[in-house]
Amino acid sequence: VFEVIEPPHAPELWQDLRKVSDAWLAAHGGKEKAFSLGAFDPDYLGRNPIAIARQHGQIIAFANLWLTADGQRGALDLMRFDPERSANG
């Protein structure tokens, strides 16, 4: 299931997104690279819509969306997926 959720985001969302982000970072052997790309920061991510993919009710991927002021164009910044759950659907 794919959905886009608008801010304000529910507080419990951050725990689910953190699990996905941590799994992605662990699989890629890295740390946050906040200089050139977005980082997992609820204060930052909470300002914009978030696209979420769910499988069997569990969040397996997400991305934050940057939209222009008129809402006609947008871009993705931080994209994360859980490599284990998304591969074994």
ZADRENMAR-52325 format. One line per field, with one value per residue (C-alpha): residue number from 1; x, y, z negated; residue in one letter. Coordinates in steps of 0.05 Angstrom, whole numbers. Layout:
N
resi: (NUM, ...)
u: (X, ...)
v: (Y, ...)
w: (Z, ...)
resn: (A, ...)
//
This chain:
89
resi: (1, 2, 3, 4, 5, 6, 7, 8, 9, 10, 11, 12, 13, 14, 15, 16, 17, 18, 19, 20, 21, 22, 23, 24, 25, 26, 27, 28, 29, 30, 31, 32, 33, 34, 35, 36, 37, 38, 39, 40, 41, 42, 43, 44, 45, 46, 47, 48, 49, 50, 51, 52, 53, 54, 55, 56, 57, 58, 59, 60, 61, 62, 63, 64, 65, 66, 67, 68, 69, 70, 71, 72, 73, 74, 75, 76, 77, 78, 79, 80, 81, 82, 83, 84, 85, 86, 87, 88, 89)
u: (0, 26, 4, 26, 14, 12, 39, 28, 50, 29, 82, 80, 100, 172, 185, 163, 203, 264, 263, 264, 318, 362, 354, 374, 435, 457, 452, 492, 546, 542, 521, 476, 504, 465, 512, 493, 429, 373, 381, 332, 310, 237, 239, 264, 221, 159, 155, 135, 91, 120, 108, 101, 100, 68, 69, 22, 8, 82, 120, 176, 197, 189, 212, 201, 173, 194, 140, 143, 101, 46, 48, 58, 127, 165, 227, 247, 301, 311, 291, 297, 273, 281, 324, 302, 227, 222, 260, 221, 149)
v: (0, 69, 132, 204, 233, 307, 342, 345, 273, 229, 221, 145, 149, 167, 101, 62, 105, 101, 25, 29, 82, 42, -21, 17, 48, -19, -52, 3, 4, 78, 137, 196, 242, 304, 350, 329, 290, 291, 256, 221, 279, 282, 358, 365, 309, 334, 397, 362, 306, 236, 180, 112, 41, -12, -87, -129, -65, -52, 8, -19, 46, 121, 186, 258, 303, 375, 413, 481, 536, 526, 451, 439, 408, 368, 328, 271, 282, 226, 157, 95, 23, -38, -84, -147, -136, -105, -164, -219, -194)
w: (0, 19, -16, -25, -94, -108, -169, -226, -233, -290, -344, -339, -265, -283, -318, -257, -209, -255, -250, -174, -174, -222, -181, -118, -151, -179, -111, -79, -132, -141, -181, -166, -113, -131, -93, -22, -35, -84, -150, -195, -239, -260, -267, -195, -166, -202, -161, -96, -70, -75, -24, -57, -29, -73, -66, -109, -149, -166, -139, -94, -59, -63, -32, -49, 4, 18, 53, 86, 54, 107, 97, 172, 168, 118, 103, 58, 6, -44, -19, -62, -58, -101, -58, -95, -95, -26, 6, -28, -17)
resn: (V, F, E, V, I, E, P, P, H, A, P, E, L, W, Q, D, L, R, K, V, S, D, A, W, L, A, A, H, G, G, K, E, K, A, F, S, L, G, A, F, D, P, D, Y, L, G, R, N, P, I, A, I, A, R, Q, H, G, Q, I, I, A, F, A, N, L, W, L, T, A, D, G, Q, R, G, A, L, D, L, M, R, F, D, P, E, R, S, A, N, G)
//
